Amino acid sequence: MAQWISNDSEVRATAVHFGTFGLNSAEALDPEFGLDLHTAASVGDIEQVVRVTDLRDRLTQGNRHGWTPLMYAAYYDHAALIQFMVDTADPVALLSSVNEDGRSALALAAVCGHERSLKLLLRLTLQAGLVHADLERPDGRGLNPLFHAVRMGHHGSTQLLLECGCDPNRRIEDTQGYSVLMMAIKEGHDRVAEVLIHHGADVNFTNIQNESPKSVAVKYGRDRLLAFLLRSSRAQAPSALAGPALVEQKWANLRLSASSSPSLSSFLIEAGVDLKYLPRLNERNIDLPRLLTMSERDLKGVIELMGPRKKLSAAVIRARQSSQFVHPT
């Protein structure tokens, strides 16, 4: 009886998992069944994604909950797949899409604290020419990506978003007017609170109930943060606060510095090399600048077959000789 109970539980769990992606367990367990696009994106199966018919159009389609394949790739931190999808379909349509909760792929990466995918999505957002408002767009509850990163205690993701110009003093109405700094203090995320203050979060901010970061620290017993706030309040000059003009200037500077070089997946396509090697390069932290420094011998550990390796090596040599690329120093 115990064995039957265990098996039945596993079947129910499987059905729930694949039901998220619009599959039933019978389809999912059939060895001849090919993964649908959304499921393939969730598990990072780039080879299955490439085989999908009408891929360009289907990448922008959401499932019953409004999730696009790009959102699944961001949620599960498949950075190489994110790059390939944006190279394949309309980047503005992909990056601007939101699910039924009002969250974009970028917001989902921030919620999960996936720094690699978040950094890539931030760069792609810049390159797509989207405006700063797209970066800070609130979801259905009025919460923006920075708030989610702060609430979950994702220090690195918070840093990335602030460096891209997210406002550290934006009032979050759904939380009784808490600032993101007050939320970091409430949750006890010391490092997150410190990086917020470093980027201009107002230590004297007050919400609609006249609460401040200091009063929140006292309320929740955050003694270390309270001491830090007291020191910061004496050192923080009004000019240090990040107002709208400073935020927009930071965004403009980032846009000017965004790389216009082709992506790694585009480079492989131009070289005539199968995209199945993209995950291998990604796993070894080989991006395009690093690839352009590699010899055929270096590539042997990544691509065993001589034909594809020679194709890629020849493309690297051509790229080095082209004025399109700057050889990394």
C-alpha positions as a printed Julia matrix, in Angstrom:
329×3 Matrix{Float64}:
  0.0    0.0     0.0
  2.81   2.4     0.88
  4.35   1.9    -2.57
  1.03   2.71   -4.25
  0.68   5.87   -2.16
  4.19   6.96   -3.1
  3.61   6.39   -6.81
  0.27   8.18   -6.73
  1.87  11.19   -5.04
  4.6   11.29   -7.65
  2.04  11.22  -10.45
  0.08  14.08   -8.85
  3.27  16.1    -8.39
  4.26  15.48  -12.01
  0.83  16.51  -13.23
  1.0   19.75  -11.23
  4.51  20.54  -12.5
  3.76  20.0   -16.17
  0.31  21.55  -15.81
  2.11  24.82  -15.23
  3.33  24.63  -18.81
  0.04  23.45  -20.33
  0.89  19.72  -20.45
 -0.75  16.71  -18.87
  1.33  13.97  -17.22
  0.56  11.39  -19.92
  2.05  13.67  -22.58
  5.01  14.62  -20.42
  5.92  10.99  -19.62
  5.59   9.8   -23.23
  9.19   9.26  -24.47
  8.16  10.18  -28.03
  6.49  13.42  -27.01
  8.48  16.52  -27.97
  8.58  19.29  -25.41
  6.43  22.29  -26.25
  8.16  25.64  -26.55
  7.31  26.95  -23.06
  8.45  23.74  -21.36
 11.64  23.6   -23.42
 12.37  27.19  -22.36
 11.79  26.36  -18.7
 14.35  23.54  -18.74
 16.81  25.41  -20.96
 16.59  22.95  -23.87
 17.91  25.19  -26.64
 18.08  22.34  -29.16
 14.34  21.71  -28.79
 13.63  25.44  -29.02
 15.56  25.73  -32.28
 13.45  22.95  -33.84
 10.14  24.73  -33.18
  8.22  25.68  -36.32
  7.5   29.41  -36.8
  9.79  30.13  -33.87
 10.02  33.89  -34.41
  6.24  34.36  -34.11
  5.72  31.83  -31.33
  8.37  33.34  -29.06
  6.11  36.34  -28.46
  3.06  34.23  -27.57
  2.07  33.77  -23.94
  0.47  30.68  -22.4
 -2.77  30.7   -20.42
 -1.09  32.68  -17.62
  0.53  35.13  -20.03
  4.02  33.67  -19.61
  6.2   33.82  -22.72
  9.14  31.44  -23.32
 11.49  34.34  -22.49
  9.86  34.7   -19.07
 10.48  31.01  -18.3
 14.1   31.33  -19.43
 14.54  34.36  -17.14
 12.78  32.7   -14.19
 15.03  29.63  -14.43
 18.22  31.59  -15.26
 18.94  30.27  -18.76
 21.02  33.23  -19.96
 22.22  31.68  -23.22
 18.63  30.9   -24.18
 17.56  34.46  -23.33
 20.18  35.83  -25.71
 19.16  33.43  -28.48
 15.46  34.31  -28.15
 16.08  38.05  -28.29
 18.32  37.56  -31.32
 15.6   35.51  -33.03
 12.41  37.52  -32.44
 11.42  41.16  -32.05
 13.37  42.29  -28.96
 10.97  45.12  -28.1
  7.95  42.79  -28.17
  9.76  40.13  -26.12
 11.21  42.43  -23.48
  8.03  44.52  -23.11
  5.66  41.57  -22.64
  4.19  41.01  -19.17
  2.34  38.03  -17.69
 -1.03  38.09  -15.94
  0.69  39.49  -12.81
  2.13  42.36  -14.84
  5.72  41.1   -14.6
  8.21  41.12  -17.45
 11.12  38.73  -17.95
 13.39  41.33  -16.34
 11.12  41.57  -13.29
 11.09  37.78  -12.92
 14.89  37.64  -13.0
 14.95  40.33  -10.29
 12.44  38.43   -8.14
 14.61  35.31   -8.29
 17.92  37.12   -7.87
 19.42  35.65  -11.05
 22.24  38.16  -11.53
 23.58  36.68  -14.76
 20.2   36.76  -16.5
 19.29  40.13  -14.98
 22.51  41.74  -16.19
 21.88  40.36  -19.68
 18.26  41.55  -19.72
 19.31  45.01  -18.57
 21.81  45.24  -21.42
 19.28  43.94  -23.94
 16.72  46.48  -22.69
 19.23  49.26  -23.35
 20.09  47.92  -26.79
 16.42  47.58  -27.75
 15.97  51.31  -27.2
 13.36  50.91  -24.48
 12.91  53.85  -22.12
 13.82  53.98  -18.45
 10.14  53.57  -17.51
 10.26  50.01  -18.88
 12.94  49.16  -16.33
 10.92  50.45  -13.39
  7.48  49.42  -14.64
  5.32  48.3   -11.68
  3.49  44.98  -11.76
 -0.2   44.4   -11.0
  0.39  45.21   -7.33
  2.34  48.39   -8.08
  5.68  46.79   -7.18
  8.71  47.36   -9.43
 11.72  45.04  -10.02
 13.9   46.94   -7.52
 11.32  46.44   -4.78
 11.21  42.68   -5.42
 15.01  42.37   -5.41
 15.2   44.32   -2.14
 12.36  42.43   -0.44
 13.96  39.08   -1.29
 17.38  40.24   -0.07
 19.13  39.91   -3.43
 22.13  42.16   -2.88
 23.71  41.68   -6.32
 20.45  42.22   -8.21
 19.72  45.34   -6.17
 23.17  46.68   -7.06
 22.63  46.02  -10.78
 19.25  47.78  -10.84
 20.57  50.8    -8.94
 23.53  51.08  -11.29
 21.05  51.24  -14.17
 19.31  54.21  -12.58
 16.41  52.72  -10.6
 15.14  55.28   -8.1
 16.07  54.27   -4.51
 13.49  56.73   -3.13
 10.39  55.66   -5.03
  7.37  55.36   -2.72
  5.69  51.92   -2.8
  1.99  52.56   -2.21
  1.07  48.89   -1.73
  3.29  48.78    1.39
  1.82  51.77    3.27
  4.18  54.08    1.42
  7.37  52.32    2.49
 10.5   53.21    0.56
 12.65  50.33   -0.64
 15.14  51.22    2.11
 12.45  50.83    4.75
 11.51  47.44    3.26
 15.14  46.29    3.38
 15.32  47.31    7.05
 12.01  45.62    7.9
 13.24  42.35    6.35
 16.66  42.63    8.02
 18.68  42.74    4.8
 21.7   44.68    6.05
 23.85  44.55    2.9
 20.91  45.52    0.71
 20.12  48.5     2.95
 23.73  49.64    2.83
 23.94  49.49   -0.98
 20.67  51.46   -1.19
 22.11  54.2     1.03
 25.31  54.2    -1.0
 23.19  54.87   -4.11
 21.32  57.76   -2.52
 18.4   56.25   -0.58
 17.12  58.96    1.77
 17.72  57.94    5.38
 15.26  60.69    6.48
 12.41  59.53    4.22
  8.95  59.43    5.86
  5.86  57.53    4.7
  2.16  58.36    5.0
  2.17  57.17    8.62
  5.16  59.35    9.45
  7.44  56.32    9.74
 11.1   56.65    8.78
 13.93  54.17    8.17
 15.12  54.81   11.72
 11.69  54.15   13.28
 11.37  50.93   11.23
 14.8   49.83   12.5
 13.66  50.46   16.1
 10.3   48.75   15.52
 11.89  45.53   14.2
 14.95  45.54   16.44
 17.53  46.12   13.7
 20.18  47.57   16.01
 23.09  47.27   13.59
 21.16  49.0    10.83
 19.97  51.7    13.23
 23.58  52.54   14.1
 24.45  52.63   10.4
 21.46  54.9     9.69
 22.48  57.32   12.42
 25.99  57.58   10.98
 24.64  57.95    7.43
 22.13  60.63    8.38
 24.93  62.88    9.59
 27.01  62.28    6.45
 24.29  62.38    3.79
 24.0   65.79    2.16
 20.82  66.7     0.27
 22.79  66.86   -3.0
 23.65  63.18   -2.61
 20.03  62.14   -3.03
 19.15  60.67   -6.41
 16.43  62.85   -7.9
 14.64  62.21  -11.21
 17.17  64.27  -13.2
 20.1   62.26  -11.82
 18.29  58.98  -12.51
 17.59  59.94  -16.13
 21.18  61.1   -16.61
 22.47  57.76  -15.34
 20.13  55.93  -17.74
 21.3   58.1   -20.66
 24.96  57.39  -19.84
 24.28  53.65  -19.75
 22.52  53.8   -23.11
 25.54  55.53  -24.66
 27.92  52.92  -23.24
 25.8   49.88  -24.22
 27.72  47.52  -26.48
 26.62  47.31  -30.09
 28.69  44.2   -30.85
 26.94  41.07  -32.15
 25.92  38.51  -29.55
 27.55  35.11  -29.12
 24.55  33.31  -30.62
 24.57  35.62  -33.65
 28.28  34.96  -34.08
 27.73  31.18  -34.06
 24.94  31.5   -36.62
 27.14  33.62  -38.92
 29.98  31.11  -38.52
 27.66  28.24  -39.5
 28.15  26.49  -36.17
 25.29  24.55  -34.55
 23.67  26.42  -31.64
 23.86  23.28  -29.53
 27.36  24.5   -28.59
 25.99  27.75  -27.12
 25.14  26.24  -23.69
 28.63  24.71  -23.49
 30.27  28.05  -24.11
 27.94  29.68  -21.6
 28.7   27.05  -18.92
 32.41  27.83  -19.28
 31.77  31.61  -19.04
 32.99  32.1   -22.62
 31.37  35.26  -23.93
 32.08  36.82  -27.32
 35.1   38.96  -26.23
 36.72  35.91  -24.63
 35.91  33.7   -27.63
 37.79  36.14  -29.88
 40.98  35.51  -27.88
 40.81  31.71  -28.24
 42.79  29.52  -30.63
 41.59  26.3   -32.23
 43.53  24.41  -29.56
 41.66  26.36  -26.86
 38.35  25.43  -28.48
 39.17  21.72  -28.49
 37.95  21.34  -24.93
 34.57  22.83  -25.85
 33.94  21.47  -29.37
 35.23  17.94  -29.91
 34.22  17.57  -33.57
 36.87  18.9   -35.95
 34.46  20.36  -38.54
 32.51  22.75  -36.26
 35.69  23.62  -34.36
 37.53  24.63  -37.54
 34.51  26.67  -38.7
 34.42  28.58  -35.44
 38.19  29.04  -35.37
 38.12  30.45  -38.91
 35.31  32.84  -37.95
 37.33  34.02  -34.94
 40.35  34.72  -37.15
 38.19  36.67  -39.62
 36.64  38.66  -36.76
 40.05  39.62  -35.38
 41.02  40.98  -38.78
 37.77  42.91  -39.13
 37.39  46.48  -37.9
 33.97  45.42  -36.54
 35.65  43.93  -33.47
 38.08  45.37  -30.97
 40.49  42.74  -29.73
 40.19  42.49  -25.91
 43.22  43.58  -23.96
